[in-house]
Amino acid sequence: MTKQNYELENRDDGWVYIIDGRRSPFYSTREEAIQAAEGEPVPHTFDEELDDELDDGLEDTFPASDPVSVTRSGHTGGPDRSK
C-alpha cells in the first residue's frame, strides 16, 4: 500500500488533513491528524466532565423526542423572574 500525499490545516476547531481536495473530520492535535492521514488508529479523546453532563441531560429528559444539547453558559445564576 502506498502512502497518499496529504496536507495539514490548522482550523479554529482543530486540525484536519486534506487528501485530493477533501477535508477530514477535526482532530484535537496535529499529531492525531497526522496519525489519521497515515492510516494509523487514533485514540479518541475523552472529556469526562462533558460526558457526565451529557449523561445527566439524557437521564433528566428521558423519554423525549428532542435530542439533548450540552452547552455551557457564561451567565451565572438563575433567570430574573421578578419582572
C-alpha positions, 0 to 999 in steps of 0.5 A, spaced: 500 500 500 502 506 498 502 512 502 497 518 499 500 525 499 496 529 504 496 536 507 495 539 514 490 545 516 490 548 522 482 550 523 479 554 529 476 547 531 482 543 530 486 540 525 484 536 519 488 533 513 486 534 506 487 528 501 485 530 493 481 536 495 477 533 501 477 535 508 477 530 514 473 530 520 477 535 526 482 532 530 484 535 537 492 535 535 496 535 529 499 529 531 492 525 531 491 528 524 497 526 522 496 519 525 489 519 521 492 521 514 497 515 515 492 510 516 494 509 523 488 508 529 487 514 533 485 514 540 479 518 541 479 523 546 475 523 552 472 529 556 469 526 562 466 532 565 462 533 558 460 526 558 457 526 565 453 532 563 451 529 557 449 523 561 445 527 566 441 531 560 439 524 557 437 521 564 433 528 566 429 528 559 428 521 558 423 519 554 423 525 549 423 526 542 428 532 542 435 530 542 439 533 548 444 539 547 450 540 552 452 547 552 455 551 557 453 558 559 457 564 561 451 567 565 451 565 572 445 564 576 438 563 575 433 567 570 430 574 573 423 572 574 421 578 578 419 582 572 
